[in-house]
């Protein structure tokens, strides 16, 4: 089950992030194409969102349930 930090809820209101659909976040959460553990223990997951032809990156806290951030990753190259 996904949970969300207050930071995530706040950043969802930004112009560059308000169009990111919840179903896309769930897709990346459930079926990442790439996963990395950051030095702080948080988890990065990425997957391509075909509808917009972009990679979405989500950051998950160490508990593996709580989404901290979600944004289109402009620098990611597969």
Secondary structure by P-SEA (a helix, b strand, c coil): cccccaaaaaaccccccccccaaaaaaaaccccbbbbccccbbbbbbbcccccbbbbbbbcccccccccccccccccc
